[in-house]
C-alpha cells in the first residue's frame, strides 16, 4: 500500500480571462461586426453594449461629418480620409509608411490639398506624417527599437549641420534683399517663424519620411512589397506632366523654348525639379526591371519606364537629360551582358528615330556660345558674383538661403546679375549656407549613402529584385550628384522624394539585418 502525503498540492486551475481594456480593445471592436468573434470570456451584456455603442458612434459620426462636408465640401472629405487612415496607422504604423510613399512625391504639387478647413498646414500629408510618427515612436518605446530609429551618420553628418545653418539664417530676416520679394511674391519669410517653417521644418519632413519608411522596412518579412506603392507613386507623378501637356494643347517646340521654362510651374514644381525627380525614378525602375524574374513585374516595370521616360522628355530639362544619360551609362557599365546590350541598342535606335526635334534643340541650347551660354548665363551672372560671399563666413556659412541677403542680390539692379532665390549649384549653395565644414559633411553623408546602396546591391541575402532596386538607387544618386553642379540642392527638396525613400529603405534593411543577427 502506497502512502500519499497530505502535503501534495493539486495543480491550480489556470484562468485565461483577460480584462476588457486597451490591450484587447481592437479585438472587441472587430468582434462587434460578427456574431462569433467575441472573446469567450466576454459576458453577453458586454457584447450587446459594445455593439450598440459602436453602431451608435458610427451613426453619430456620420451625421456630424455630413454637416461638416456640407459646409467645407472636399476639405472635409480629405480630413475624414486622413483621420480614418490615422486610425489604421495607430494599429500598425507600416500602413502610414505605405500611404506616405504614395503621397509624399505629389504632396508639393497644386493638385494636392495644402490646407483643410481654412487651416494652413492642416493637410492629409501632415496628418498622416504626424500619426505615423506617433505610432512608430510608441511601438519603438515598447519594443526598444527607438534607439535604432535615427542612424548616427544621418544625425551628425546631415541633420546637425542643417539645423545649425537654419539657426544662423534666422538672424538675417531683416537683411533679405528687396529684389527677391519683388520677384517672388509667394516667398513668405517675413519673420523668424516663417523662415524656420519654410527653410527648416518643411525640408525635414523628407528626412522624417525616410526614417518612418526605414522603421517599417525593418519590421517587414518581405521588404519587396514596398516597391508596389513606389511604382504606383511613380505612375501618379509621371501621369501628372503627361496629362497636363496633353490638356494644354501646346506644341513641343513651344514648351522646349528657354522662355518657356515656367510652363509646368502651375503644377507646383519647376520643370527642372520634375525632370530630376523622374531621372531618379527611372534609375530605380531600370535596375529593378533588369533583376526582375516575374513576367508580370517585368512588364509593369517596363511600362513604368516608358511613362517616366515620356514625362522626363516633356520637362525639357537639360539637367534631367544629363541625369538620364548618366543612369543609362552606369547601367551599361555595371551590367555588361547580352541583355544590357540589346536594351542599349533599342534605346539608341529610339533616340535617333523617335525623339522629336525639339528635344535635340533643347539639349544643344548654348553649345557654340561658350560656357556662360551653356549655363544659361549662370557663370557670369550668378556663380562668379557669389563666390566672394563664401569668404564672409568660410567655415560655417551664413545660414540656409543665404543668397537671399547676399550682396549680389541686394544690389542687383542691372542686367549683369540674375535675381534668383537659389545659386543653381548645389555645392556652391552648401558652401554659402553651411560653409566649407557643412559642404564637407554633406558630401561625406552622401558618400556614406552611396556605399550603403552599393553594399546592398551585391548582398546575396537579398532577393534579386531588392538588389536591383539598391543598384538603381546608387545610379540615381550618382546622376543626382553630377547634375547638382548646375542646379538642385544638397538640402532636402521635393524633387528628392524617391531618393529619401531609397535612403529609408536602406536604413530599414540594415536595421533588419542587425536585428536578425542578435
Residue pairs with C-beta under 8 A, 6 or more apart in sequence:
16 41
17 41
18 24
18 39
18 41
20 28
20 42
20 46
24 39
26 91
27 39
28 38
28 39
28 42
28 50
29 50
29 54
30 37
31 37
31 38
31 39
31 42
31 47
31 50
32 47
32 50
32 51
32 54
32 55
38 47
65 76
65 80
68 76
68 79
69 76
69 77
69 80
72 79
72 116
72 117
74 113
75 113
75 115
75 116
75 117
75 118
76 116
76 117
78 113
78 116
78 123
78 124
79 116
79 117
79 122
79 124
79 127
81 124
82 124
82 127
82 128
83 127
85 95
85 96
85 99
85 124
85 127
85 128
85 131
86 96
86 127
86 128
86 131
88 95
89 95
89 96
89 99
89 128
89 131
89 132
89 135
90 131
90 134
90 135
92 135
93 132
93 135
93 136
93 139
93 212
93 215
93 216
94 216
94 219
94 220
96 128
96 129
96 131
96 132
96 135
96 136
96 212
97 132
97 212
97 213
97 215
97 216
97 226
98 216
98 226
98 229
99 128
99 132
100 125
100 128
100 129
100 132
100 209
100 212
100 213
101 213
101 226
101 229
101 230
101 233
101 501
102 229
102 232
102 233
102 236
103 112
103 124
103 125
103 128
103 233
104 125
104 206
104 209
104 233
104 497
104 501
105 233
105 234
105 236
105 237
105 277
105 494
105 497
105 498
106 112
106 233
106 236
106 237
106 240
107 123
107 125
107 494
108 268
108 269
108 494
109 240
109 267
109 268
109 269
110 266
110 267
110 268
111 240
111 267
111 268
112 123
112 124
112 125
112 268
113 123
113 124
114 120
114 123
115 121
115 122
115 123
116 122
116 123
116 124
125 205
129 205
129 208
129 209
129 212
132 212
133 208
133 212
136 149
136 212
136 215
136 216
137 146
137 149
139 145
139 215
140 146
140 147
140 149
140 215
145 215
145 218
145 511
145 515
148 218
148 511
148 514
149 211
149 214
149 215
150 211
151 507
151 510
153 445
153 448
154 207
154 211
154 445
154 507
156 441
157 441
157 442
157 444
157 445
157 448
158 207
158 441
158 442
158 445
159 204
159 207
161 434
161 437
161 438
161 441
161 442
162 200
162 203
162 204
162 400
162 434
162 491
163 200
164 396
164 434
164 438
165 396
165 397
165 399
165 400
165 433
165 434
165 438
166 196
166 199
166 200
166 399
166 400
167 399
168 396
168 397
168 398
168 399
168 400
169 195
169 199
169 398
169 399
169 400
169 401
169 402
169 433
170 192
170 195
170 196
170 399
171 399
172 398
172 399
172 402
172 404
172 405
173 189
173 190
173 191
173 192
173 195
175 404
175 405
175 410
176 189
176 404
176 405
177 404
177 405
177 406
177 409
177 410
177 412
178 410
179 409
179 410
179 412
179 413
179 419
180 187
180 404
180 409
180 419
180 421
181 187
183 419
184 421
187 421
188 194
188 198
189 195
189 198
189 199
189 401
189 404
195 401
199 400
199 401
200 400
203 491
203 492
203 493
204 492
205 492
206 492
206 493
206 494
206 496
206 497
206 500
207 492
207 500
209 497
209 500
209 501
209 504
210 500
210 501
210 503
210 504
210 507
211 504
211 507
212 504
213 226
213 501
213 504
213 505
213 508
214 503
214 504
214 505
214 506
214 507
214 508
214 511
215 508
215 511
216 226
216 508
217 223
217 226
217 504
217 505
217 507
217 508
217 509
217 511
217 512
218 507
218 508
218 509
218 511
218 512
218 515
219 512
220 226
220 508
220 512
223 466
223 505
223 508
223 509
223 512
224 463
224 465
224 466
226 505
227 288
227 465
227 469
230 284
230 498
230 501
231 285
231 300
231 301
231 304
233 498
234 281
234 284
234 285
234 304
234 307
234 308
234 498
235 304
235 307
237 274
237 277
237 278
237 281
237 311
238 278
238 281
238 304
238 307
238 308
238 310
238 311
239 307
239 311
240 267
240 311
241 264
241 267
241 274
241 311
241 314
241 315
242 307
242 310
242 311
242 314
244 264
244 266
244 267
245 255
245 314
248 263
250 263
252 314
252 356
252 358
252 359
253 357
253 358
253 361
254 260
255 263
255 314
255 316
255 358
256 316
256 358
256 359
256 361
256 362
258 365
258 376
260 316
261 270
261 271
261 272
262 270
262 271
263 271
264 270
264 271
264 274
264 315
265 271
267 274
269 277
269 494
269 495
271 315
271 316
271 317
272 315
272 317
272 319
272 320
272 487
272 488
273 488
273 493
273 494
273 495
274 311
274 315
274 317
274 320
274 495
275 312
275 315
275 316
275 317
275 319
275 320
275 321
275 323
276 317
276 319
276 320
276 323
276 480
276 483
276 487
276 488
276 495
277 494
277 495
277 496
277 497
277 498
278 308
278 311
278 312
278 315
278 320
279 312
279 320
279 323
279 324
279 327
279 476
279 479
279 480
279 483
280 323
280 476
280 477
280 479
280 480
280 496
280 498
280 499
281 308
281 476
281 498
282 305
282 308
282 309
282 312
282 324
282 327
282 476
283 327
283 472
283 473
283 475
283 476
283 479
284 469
284 472
284 473
284 476
284 498
284 502
285 301
285 304
285 305
285 308
285 472
286 305
286 327
286 328
286 331
286 472
286 475
287 331
287 335
287 468
287 469
287 471
287 472
287 475
288 301
288 465
288 468
288 469
288 472
289 298
289 301
289 302
289 305
289 468
290 331
290 335
290 339
290 340
290 343
290 468
291 464
291 465
291 467
291 468
291 471
292 298
292 301
292 464
292 465
292 468
293 464
293 465
297 465
309 324
312 320
312 321
312 324
313 355
313 359
316 358
316 359
316 362
318 362
318 363
318 365
318 486
319 483
319 486
319 487
319 488
320 483
321 359
321 362
321 363
322 479
322 482
322 483
323 479
323 480
323 482
323 483
324 479
326 475
326 478
326 479
326 482
326 483
327 475
327 476
327 479
328 344
328 347
330 475
330 478
330 479
331 340
331 343
331 344
331 475
332 340
332 341
332 344
334 471
334 475
365 374
365 376
366 373
366 374
366 375
366 376
367 373
367 374
371 379
372 378
372 379
372 380
372 381
375 383
375 486
377 418
378 418
378 424
378 425
378 486
380 416
381 416
381 417
381 418
382 408
382 417
382 418
382 420
382 423
382 424
383 423
383 424
383 425
383 428
385 408
385 416
385 417
386 403
386 406
386 408
386 423
386 428
386 432
387 428
388 407
389 398
389 402
389 403
389 406
389 407
389 408
389 432
390 431
390 432
390 435
390 436
392 398
393 435
394 435
394 436
395 435
395 436
395 437
396 434
396 435
396 437
396 438
397 430
397 431
397 432
397 433
397 434
397 435
397 438
398 405
398 406
398 432
398 433
399 433
400 433
400 434
400 491
401 421
401 433
402 432
402 433
403 409
403 420
403 421
403 422
403 423
403 429
403 432
404 421
406 432
408 417
409 417
409 419
409 420
411 417
412 418
412 419
422 429
422 489
423 429
423 432
424 486
424 487
425 484
425 485
425 486
425 487
426 484
426 485
426 487
426 488
426 489
426 490
427 439
427 484
427 485
427 490
429 489
429 490
429 491
430 438
430 439
430 442
430 489
430 490
430 491
431 438
431 439
433 491
434 441
434 442
439 490
442 490
443 490
446 477
446 481
446 490
449 477
449 503
449 506
450 474
450 477
450 478
452 506
452 507
452 510
453 470
453 471
453 473
453 474
453 477
453 502
453 506
454 470
454 471
454 474
456 462
456 466
456 467
456 470
456 506
456 509
457 467
457 468
457 470
457 471
457 474
458 467
459 467
461 513
462 470
462 509
466 509
469 502
469 505
470 502
470 505
470 506
473 499
473 502
473 503
473 506
476 498
476 499
476 502
477 499
477 502
480 488
480 496
480 499
484 490
488 495
492 500
